Amino acid sequence: MTGKPRQLRELLDGITRVPGVANREVRGLQTDSRRVQPGDLFLAVPGMVMDGRDYIGDAVASGAAAIVYETGDGFALRAAPVPVFGVSGLRHQIGIIAERFYGSPSRRLVVIGVTGTNGKTTCTQLLAQALDNMESCESTLGSPPSPSGRGNEGEGRAPLPLSPAHSRQGAHEPCAPVQRRESPPDFRETPASPPARGEGALTPTPLPQAGEGGSVRSEPLRARGARRCAIIGTLGYGFPGALNASMHTTPDAMTVQRLLADFAEQGAVQVAMEVSSHALEQGRVNGVAFGVAVFTNLTRDHLDYHGDMQAYGKAKAGLFAMEGIKHAVINHDDAFGRSLLGGVDARIRALSYGIEGGDVRARELRLLPDGLWLRVATPEGETELRSPLIGRFNAYNLLAVLATLLALGVKLDEAATRLSRASAPAGRVERFGGARGLPLVVVDYAHTPDALEKILLALREHARGKLWCVFGCGGDRDRGKRPVMGEIAERLADRVVLTDDNPRHESGDAIIADILGGMNAAPPVIRERKAAIAEAIRSAGEGDIVLIAGKGHEDYQQVGDTRLPYSDRDAVRDLLGEAA
C-alpha cells in the first residue's frame, strides 16, 4: 500500500516545529537513500554498520522533499537546498511518523501483541488459525474483580480480574474502547546501537500510564461479519496459509505500519503480531495501538544484545506500557510474569493463565502419544481442550491463546473447539516418520537453554526407546548459553550429535568447544548439518525419537555474510523419503 500524500507539518507535529515556509507535501517515507523518489521525506538515522546521515546528499539529489536527521549524538547538518530538521531520538519517532503517513491503520484493527522468550510464534499462529474467518464477536470483559485484582488462583468460576477503577464503576461494565495506529513500505532499517546495560534484580520497572505519548481515538474491541486475522512474525507476514517471508520477527517501524495498512485494506479485523525485545528497544512498534498484550515467559536469550536479564525483562515489559492496550494476558506460572501482573496499569484488564494457578488454569493435563488433553477452568466455566500439539510447554501456549480468545469476547465453547482444530506451525515440534520401523523425527526451533530443556523433557515422555538430540549453537551470539545447552542435552538425551547452526563469523569448531565445556563426555561431532541428521536417523531405531533442534522453519545456513540454502525440514524429508 502507498500512503496518500501528507503535509510535512502533520507528520512532524509534536516532534519538531515546521515553519509555514518549510511545510510541503510528502509523498513517501524512506530510510534508505537508494529508494528515495521525488517528494519523499528522508529519515536519516545512524546504525551499527552505516549512518543514514552520510547519504543525505544522495537523498536530496534524488528529489527528497525534506530531511529529518538524528541529532542526539551532536551531529549538525550544514545547509541543504530542502527543509532539514534535527530530532534527538529520531529512531523512536519513525513509527509515529509512519503511523500518521499511513492513516493510523492499527486504530482500524485489533492488534494482538505477543512477547516473551519462547512461544511467540506458536501463539500467534494458533491465534490466527482460531480467529480467521470467525463470525462476529464482541469483547465484554466486565465481571467484578477477584479479591486480589490479579491472577485468581482458585478453581472453577473465577471472575475476570479488572482494575480497581473498573470495580468502582460496577459489574458488567461494557468493554473499554481500544485505540489504533498505522503502517509503511519496504524500507531497509539501519541497525540501532545496543542499549545501555541494565543492572539490578530481575523485576519489571514501573510502567508508564497507558495512553501516554499522544491523543487516542476510541473504538470498541469488536467486529461484525466474517473476520480475517493476519500475522506478523518469525514465519512471515500475511494470512494463515499464505505467508510472505520476513527477515525479522518484528519488521522495522515503517514496514510494520505499511503491513498494518495493507491488512486493513485487505479486510483484516485482527492482527496477531510477535513483538521481540529488539523491536521494543528500538521503537519498531512505536505508533502501534495494541488492543491486547500477551506475555509468554522470560528465560535466557539475547544477552549478547541486552547485556543481562534485568535489561532483557525491562524490554519485554515495555509492551505493556504501549498506548491503547485494554487487555493483558500474562503467564501466572512465570516468575517475571507474576511481577509483571503487579505492574500492569490499573486501566488494563489483566487475565492470567497457567497450570499452577491463574484465571485460565489447566486443572488436568494429560500428555498423550498423539497430543495433549486439558481440562481448563476459566471465568466463563470449564472446558475440555484436545490438541495435536505435544509437550507441557505447548499446554502453556494453548492456555495463553485460550485466555486471549476469551479476552476478545469469543465464547468459551467456540474458543475451545477452534483451538482444538489448530495445528502447530512449521518447524515448531514438527513431526516426521515414526512408522515402518523408522524413528520419529521432530524438527523444532529450540535454540535457547530453556526451549531445549522443555522440548527434550516433553519428548522424553513420548519416547518408547532412546531420545536423540542433534543441535548446535549460533555464532556471534550469546556464548554463555552454549555450555548450558550442552549440559542440558547430555542430561536429558540418550544420544547427542553436535553440528553447525548458523556459525556466522565464528569458527564452528570454537562454538562446539564452548558447547563441550558443559558436557562430561564428548559426543560425535559432524559439522555438516545434513550429515549429522543422517547419522542420527541411521543409528536410531523404531520407537526412538530424534530431535533436530535449533533451526526449525529456517531455510538457510548462515556462514560469514552468506546465507546458504538449507532446511532441516527438507533434509529430513530427503532422508526419510516416502516415509516422511
C-alpha positions in Angstrom: 0.0 0.0 0.0 1.1 3.5 -0.7 0.1 6.2 1.8 -1.7 9.2 0.4 0.3 12.5 0.4 0.5 14.2 3.7 1.7 17.6 4.9 5.1 17.7 6.5 3.7 19.6 9.4 1.1 16.9 10.0 3.8 14.2 10.1 6.1 16.1 12.4 3.5 17.6 14.8 4.8 17.4 18.4 8.1 16.0 17.2 9.6 19.2 15.8 8.3 22.6 14.7 7.7 23.1 11.0 7.5 26.8 9.9 4.9 27.6 7.4 7.6 28.4 4.8 9.0 24.9 5.2 5.7 23.0 5.1 5.2 20.9 2.0 3.6 17.8 0.7 5.2 14.4 1.4 4.5 11.6 -1.0 6.5 8.8 0.7 8.9 7.9 3.6 12.3 6.5 3.3 15.2 5.5 5.5 17.2 4.1 2.5 18.6 6.9 0.3 18.7 4.5 -2.7 14.9 4.3 -2.6 14.2 8.0 -2.4 11.7 9.3 -5.0 10.8 12.9 -5.7 8.6 14.2 -2.9 9.8 11.7 -0.3 10.7 12.5 3.3 14.2 11.1 4.1 14.7 9.9 7.7 18.4 9.8 8.3 19.4 7.6 11.3 22.7 6.2 12.4 23.2 2.4 12.6 25.7 -0.1 13.6 27.0 -0.6 10.1 26.1 2.6 8.2 24.9 6.0 9.1 22.0 7.3 7.1 23.2 10.9 7.6 26.1 10.2 5.3 23.7 9.8 2.5 21.6 12.9 2.9 23.2 14.4 -0.2 22.2 11.4 -2.2 18.6 11.7 -0.9 18.5 15.4 -1.9 19.8 14.6 -5.3 17.1 12.0 -5.8 14.4 14.6 -5.1 13.7 14.3 -1.3 11.1 16.9 -0.3 12.7 17.3 3.2 15.2 15.7 5.6 14.8 14.7 9.2 18.0 13.6 10.9 19.3 12.4 14.3 21.0 15.0 16.5 21.3 13.1 19.8 25.0 12.5 19.3 25.8 16.1 18.5 25.7 15.7 14.7 24.9 19.0 12.9 23.9 19.3 9.3 25.1 22.1 7.1 22.7 24.0 4.9 20.7 21.9 2.4 18.5 23.0 -0.5 15.5 21.4 1.1 14.0 21.9 4.6 16.0 20.0 7.2 15.0 19.2 10.8 17.2 17.7 13.6 15.5 15.4 16.0 17.0 13.7 19.1 15.9 10.1 19.4 14.6 10.0 15.8 14.6 6.2 15.6 11.9 6.1 18.2 9.8 8.6 16.3 9.9 6.9 13.0 6.9 4.6 13.9 4.9 7.7 14.9 5.7 9.5 11.6 4.8 6.4 9.6 1.6 5.9 11.6 0.5 9.3 10.5 1.6 8.8 7.0 -0.5 5.6 6.6 -3.6 7.0 8.3 -3.4 5.2 11.7 -4.1 1.6 10.5 -3.8 -0.1 13.8 -6.8 2.0 15.0 -8.9 0.2 12.4 -7.7 -3.2 13.7 -7.5 -5.2 16.9 -3.7 -5.8 17.1 -2.6 -8.6 19.5 1.0 -8.3 20.5 2.7 -11.4 21.8 6.1 -11.1 23.6 8.2 -13.4 25.7 11.3 -15.6 25.1 9.5 -18.8 23.9 6.1 -19.4 22.4 5.6 -16.2 20.4 5.4 -17.9 17.1 3.2 -20.8 18.2 0.8 -18.4 20.0 0.4 -16.0 17.1 -0.1 -18.9 14.6 -2.7 -20.6 16.8 -4.4 -17.2 17.4 -4.6 -16.5 13.7 -5.9 -20.0 12.9 -8.6 -19.7 15.7 -9.7 -16.2 14.8 -9.5 -16.4 11.0 -13.0 -16.4 9.3 -14.7 -16.3 12.7 -18.2 -14.8 12.8 -18.7 -11.6 14.8 -17.8 -11.5 18.5 -17.5 -8.7 21.0 -15.3 -8.2 24.0 -17.3 -7.6 27.1 -15.0 -8.2 29.9 -16.9 -6.6 32.7 -17.2 -9.0 35.6 -16.3 -7.9 39.1 -12.6 -8.2 40.0 -11.1 -11.0 42.0 -10.2 -10.1 45.6 -6.6 -9.6 44.5 -7.5 -8.0 41.2 -4.8 -10.1 39.6 -4.3 -13.8 39.0 -7.2 -15.6 40.6 -5.7 -18.9 41.8 -9.0 -20.6 42.8 -10.7 -23.2 40.8 -14.0 -23.0 38.9 -15.7 -19.8 38.0 -13.2 -17.2 39.0 -14.3 -13.7 37.8 -12.3 -11.9 35.2 -9.9 -9.6 37.1 -10.5 -5.9 36.4 -8.7 -2.9 37.6 -9.8 -1.1 40.8 -11.2 1.7 38.7 -13.5 -0.7 36.9 -14.6 -2.4 40.1 -15.7 1.0 41.5 -17.8 1.6 38.4 -19.7 -1.6 39.0 -20.2 -5.0 37.5 -20.8 -5.8 33.8 -19.3 -2.6 32.5 -19.0 -2.7 28.7 -15.6 -3.3 27.4 -13.5 -0.2 27.3 -12.5 1.1 23.9 -9.4 0.2 22.0 -7.0 2.5 20.3 -5.3 2.2 16.9 -2.4 3.4 14.6 -0.7 2.8 11.1 1.8 1.3 8.5 4.7 1.7 5.8 6.7 0.5 2.8 9.6 -2.0 2.5 12.4 0.0 3.9 15.8 -1.1 4.9 16.2 -0.3 8.5 19.6 0.8 9.7 20.5 -1.3 12.8 20.4 0.5 16.1 23.2 0.5 18.6 22.7 -1.8 21.6 21.0 -0.3 24.6 22.9 0.5 27.8 23.4 -2.5 30.0 20.9 -2.8 32.8 21.7 -3.5 36.5 19.8 -4.8 39.4 17.4 -7.5 40.3 15.1 -9.1 37.7 11.9 -7.2 38.2 9.9 -5.0 35.8 10.4 -1.3 36.2 7.2 0.7 37.0 5.2 1.0 33.8 4.0 4.4 32.4 0.4 5.1 32.4 -1.4 3.7 29.4 -2.1 6.3 26.8 1.0 8.4 27.5 2.5 10.0 24.4 -0.3 11.2 22.3 -4.0 11.5 21.8 -6.1 8.4 21.3 -9.3 7.8 19.4 -11.6 5.3 21.0 -13.0 2.3 19.1 -14.8 -0.7 20.6 -12.9 -4.0 20.6 -15.4 -5.6 18.2 -16.1 -6.5 14.6 -19.2 -7.6 12.7 -19.4 -10.3 10.0 -16.7 -12.7 8.8 -13.3 -11.8 10.3 -9.8 -12.3 8.9 -6.8 -12.4 11.2 -3.4 -11.5 9.8 0.0 -12.5 11.1 3.3 -10.7 11.5 6.1 -12.8 12.9 9.1 -15.1 12.6 7.5 -17.3 9.9 6.5 -14.3 7.8 3.6 -11.9 7.3 0.1 -12.4 5.7 -2.9 -14.5 6.4 -2.9 -18.1 7.6 -1.7 -20.5 4.9 -0.3 -17.7 2.7 2.6 -16.1 4.5 5.4 -14.0 2.9 8.9 -14.5 4.2 10.2 -11.9 6.6 13.8 -11.2 7.7 13.0 -10.3 11.3 10.5 -11.5 13.9 9.2 -7.9 14.1 10.0 -5.8 11.0 11.3 -2.2 11.1 8.9 0.6 12.2 7.9 1.7 8.7 7.3 -1.8 7.4 5.2 -2.6 10.5 3.0 0.4 9.7 2.8 -0.4 6.0 1.8 -4.0 6.7 -0.9 -2.9 9.1 -2.3 -0.6 6.5 -2.2 -3.4 3.9 -4.0 -5.8 6.2 -6.7 -3.2 7.0 -7.2 -2.6 3.2 -7.5 -6.3 2.6 -10.3 -6.7 5.1 -8.4 -7.9 8.2 -10.1 -7.3 11.6 -7.3 -8.6 13.8 -3.5 -8.9 13.6 -1.6 -11.4 15.7 1.9 -10.0 16.0 5.1 -11.2 17.5 6.9 -8.4 19.4 10.6 -9.1 20.0 12.7 -7.4 22.7 14.8 -5.9 20.0 11.7 -4.3 18.4 10.6 -2.8 21.7 14.1 -1.4 22.5 14.5 0.0 19.0 11.0 1.5 18.8 9.9 -0.6 15.9 6.3 -0.9 17.3 6.0 2.8 18.4 2.8 4.1 16.8 1.0 0.8 17.0 -2.1 0.8 19.2 -2.2 -2.7 20.6 -5.6 -3.9 21.8 -4.2 -7.0 23.6 -0.7 -7.7 25.0 0.3 -11.3 25.7 3.3 -12.4 27.8 4.6 -16.0 27.5 7.7 -16.4 29.6 11.1 -15.0 30.3 14.2 -17.2 30.0 17.8 -16.6 28.9 18.2 -15.3 25.4 19.6 -12.3 23.5 22.0 -11.4 26.3 24.6 -10.6 23.7 22.3 -7.6 22.9 20.7 -6.7 26.2 23.6 -7.5 28.5 21.7 -9.0 31.4 18.3 -10.4 32.3 17.2 -7.2 34.0 17.6 -5.2 30.8 16.0 -8.1 28.8 13.0 -8.2 31.1 12.6 -4.4 31.0 12.5 -4.5 27.2 9.7 -7.2 27.3 7.7 -5.2 29.9 7.7 -2.2 27.6 4.9 -3.8 25.5 2.5 -3.4 28.4 3.2 0.3 28.6 2.1 0.9 24.9 -0.7 3.2 24.1 -4.2 1.7 23.7 -3.9 -1.6 25.5 -7.1 -2.8 27.0 -6.3 -6.4 27.9 -3.2 -8.0 29.2 -2.8 -11.8 29.1 0.1 -12.9 31.3 1.7 -16.3 32.3 0.9 -16.7 36.0 3.4 -19.5 36.5 6.4 -17.5 35.2 8.2 -15.5 37.9 8.6 -12.5 35.8 5.0 -12.8 34.6 3.8 -12.6 38.2 5.9 -9.5 38.8 4.5 -8.1 35.5 1.0 -8.6 36.7 1.6 -6.4 39.6 2.9 -3.6 37.4 0.2 -3.5 34.8 -1.6 -0.2 34.6 -4.9 -0.1 36.5 -6.9 0.7 33.4 -5.7 -2.5 31.7 -7.8 -5.6 32.3 -5.4 -8.4 33.2 -6.2 -12.1 32.7 -3.6 -14.6 33.9 -3.1 -18.2 32.8 -1.2 -21.2 33.9 -1.1 -24.7 35.2 -0.1 -24.0 38.8 -2.5 -21.0 39.0 -4.2 -18.2 37.1 -7.6 -17.2 35.9 -7.4 -19.6 32.9 -6.0 -22.7 34.5 -5.3 -26.3 33.4 -6.9 -28.3 36.3 -5.9 -31.5 34.5 -3.2 -32.1 31.9 -2.5 -35.4 30.1 0.4 -35.9 27.8 -0.8 -38.3 25.2 1.1 -40.2 22.5 -0.5 -38.0 19.8 -1.0 -34.7 21.6 -2.4 -33.0 24.7 -5.6 -33.1 26.7 -6.5 -30.4 29.1 -9.4 -29.7 31.5 -9.4 -25.9 31.8 -11.1 -23.8 34.4 -11.9 -20.2 33.3 -14.0 -17.3 34.5 -16.6 -18.5 31.9 -16.7 -22.0 33.2 -14.8 -25.2 32.5 -14.0 -26.8 29.1 -12.0 -29.7 27.7 -9.3 -29.0 25.2 -7.7 -31.6 22.9 -4.7 -30.6 20.7 -2.3 -32.4 18.3 0.5 -30.3 19.9 2.8 -32.2 22.2 4.8 -31.1 25.3 3.9 -29.4 28.6 5.3 -26.1 27.2 2.6 -26.2 24.4 0.0 -26.6 27.1 1.0 -23.1 28.2 0.8 -21.8 24.6 -2.7 -23.2 24.3 -3.7 -21.6 27.6 -2.3 -18.3 26.5 -4.3 -18.4 23.3 -7.5 -19.6 25.0 -7.2 -16.7 27.5 -6.6 -14.2 24.6 -9.7 -15.5 22.8 -11.8 -15.0 26.0 -10.4 -11.5 26.3 -11.5 -10.8 22.8 -15.1 -11.9 23.7 -15.1 -15.4 22.0 -17.4 -17.8 23.7 -15.7 -20.5 25.7 -17.1 -23.5 23.7 -16.2 -21.9 20.4 -12.8 -20.9 21.5 -12.0 -24.5 22.7 -13.4 -26.0 19.5 -11.4 -23.8 17.2 -8.2 -24.1 19.2 -8.5 -27.9 19.2 -8.5 -27.8 15.4 -5.4 -25.6 15.2 -2.1 -27.2 14.1 1.5 -26.5 15.1 3.4 -24.0 12.9 6.2 -25.2 10.6 9.4 -26.0 12.5 7.7 -26.0 15.9 7.6 -29.6 17.2 7.0 -30.7 13.6 6.9 -34.5 13.3 8.2 -36.7 10.5 8.5 -40.5 10.1 7.7 -42.7 13.1 6.3 -45.7 11.0 7.7 -48.6 9.1 10.4 -49.3 11.6 11.7 -45.7 11.5 12.3 -43.4 14.4 10.0 -40.4 15.0 11.9 -37.3 13.8 11.0 -33.9 15.4 12.2 -30.6 14.0 12.0 -27.7 16.4 13.3 -24.2 16.6 14.6 -24.6 20.2 17.7 -22.5 20.3 17.8 -21.4 23.9 18.6 -23.4 27.1 15.0 -23.2 28.3 13.5 -24.2 25.0 15.9 -27.1 24.5 15.2 -28.4 28.0 11.4 -28.1 27.6 11.3 -29.9 24.3 13.6 -32.7 25.5 11.5 -33.2 28.6 8.4 -33.2 26.5 9.8 -35.8 24.0 11.1 -38.0 26.9 7.5 -38.5 28.0 6.6 -39.6 24.5 9.6 -41.8 23.7 9.4 -45.6 23.9 13.0 -46.0 23.0 16.1 -43.8 23.0 15.9 -40.0 22.7 18.4 -38.4 20.3 19.4 -34.7 20.0 21.1 -33.1 17.1 22.0 -29.5 17.7 24.5 -26.7 17.6 24.6 -23.0 18.7 24.7 -19.8 16.6 27.8 -17.8 16.1 28.1 -14.1 17.0 25.5 -14.7 19.7 25.5 -15.3 23.5 28.4 -17.6 24.2 27.3 -18.1 27.8 24.4 -20.3 26.8 26.5 -22.8 24.8 27.8 -24.9 27.7 24.4 -24.7 29.4 22.8 -26.2 26.3 25.5 -28.8 26.2 24.8 -29.8 29.8 21.0 -30.0 29.1 21.4 -32.1 26.0 23.8 -34.6 27.8 21.5 -34.8 30.8 18.2 -35.3 29.0 19.0 -37.1 25.8 20.3 -40.6 25.5 22.4 -39.8 22.4 23.8 -36.4 21.2 25.3 -35.3 17.9 26.8 -31.8 17.7 26.7 -29.9 14.5 26.8 -26.4 13.0 23.9 -23.9 13.4 24.5 -20.6 11.7 28.1 -20.1 12.7 28.2 -16.7 11.1 31.6 -15.1 11.6 32.8 -17.6 14.3 34.7 -20.8 13.9 32.3 -23.8 14.0 35.0 -25.7 16.0 35.2 -22.9 18.5 31.4 -22.9 19.0 31.4 -26.6 19.5 34.3 -26.3 22.0 32.1 -23.9 24.0 29.2 -26.4 24.0 31.6 -29.2 25.1 32.6 -27.1 28.1 29.2 -28.0 29.7 29.5 -31.8 28.9 31.2 -34.6 30.7 31.8 -36.7 27.6 32.4 -35.7 24.0 29.6 -36.8 21.7 30.0 -37.3 17.9 30.7 -34.0 16.1 29.6 -33.8 12.5 29.9 -30.2 11.3 27.9 -30.7 8.1 24.3 -30.5 9.4 22.5 -32.8 7.0 25.2 -35.4 7.5 24.7 -35.1 11.3 21.0 -35.6 10.9 21.6 -38.6 8.6 23.8 -40.2 11.2 21.3 -39.8 13.9 18.4 -41.2 11.8 20.5 -44.1 10.6 21.6 -45.0 14.1 18.1 -44.6 15.7 15.7 -47.5 15.9 12.0 -47.9 15.9 10.5 -46.3 19.0 13.3 -43.8 19.2 12.8 -40.1 18.8 15.3 -37.9 17.0 15.1 -34.2 17.9 16.7 -31.8 15.3 16.9 -28.6 17.3 17.8 -25.0 16.6 16.7 -24.0 13.1 13.1 -25.1 12.9 11.5 -23.2 9.9 14.7 -21.6 8.7 15.7 -22.3 5.1 19.3 -21.2 5.3 22.6 -21.8 7.0 24.5 -18.5 7.7 28.2 -18.8 7.2 30.0 -15.4 7.3 27.9 -12.9 5.4 26.5 -15.6 3.2 23.1 -17.4 3.6 23.4 -20.8 2.1 20.2 -22.6 1.1 19.5 -25.2 3.7 16.4 -26.6 5.6 16.2 -29.1 8.4 12.7 -30.0 7.3 13.8 -30.6 3.7 16.8 -32.6 4.9 14.6 -34.9 7.0 12.2 -35.4 4.1 15.0 -36.3 1.8 16.5 -38.8 4.3 13.1 -40.4 5.2 11.8 -40.4 1.6 8.2 -41.6 1.3 8.1 -42.5 5.0 8.3 -38.8 5.9 
